[in-house]
């Protein structure tokens, strides 16, 4: 084994266990709190389906579609800039993140326009 990997082994095992325990703790707290809230609603005679949200995946699909377009535009922009300025390590990551950021801003405005109707 490489010496750098030998140094990582004692760190990764407790880190993995800690992350799993934290995920379990968050999930346990979420589900028990949700159950208590619903039981309190039932005790007061209210409808427990007040927490049910509509299951529309259209906003998520719109977000993913616009993000994909932004990533593709970033990759294409990186190819164009590579031809213009030459091979640099920063060209592709910069254009990909720029395209992704612009697409997320565009998706925000598109979603806001569709939900205010």
Steps between C-alpha positions, in 0.01 A plus 500: 500500500607854436603701806236768436226237493623345823458837670141532378373163625481593874310817408248358251348234725392736784395759244279250318345379825439861610331590173276193514401574860431864417279399207311254717456762774364760259260251341382378843439854622315594180266201506425513873427874482272450202317221682453715813364789292247277330393342829450848646282595202290188542456570872375850422256364244674655198570332168842326504528527121595867537865402461448320171659684210420458135735260327577700189842430355468767232705767686778247559495393136511863387794567731690194377430584137619859531804388701588245230477770235726725707757225549500422128541869420787518750676204340453646153622838624805330648579337167471836323715678759760225482531565128525877557735525799674162494515212745466630854389304806235753599305533174267199520415520872441874479265478203314195634437664839410828332251324272355301791464815709328690223266210436405477868420872504290456184322200655425706812331772295314243288372318809404825668307606191315167482407490869364856521229432243 
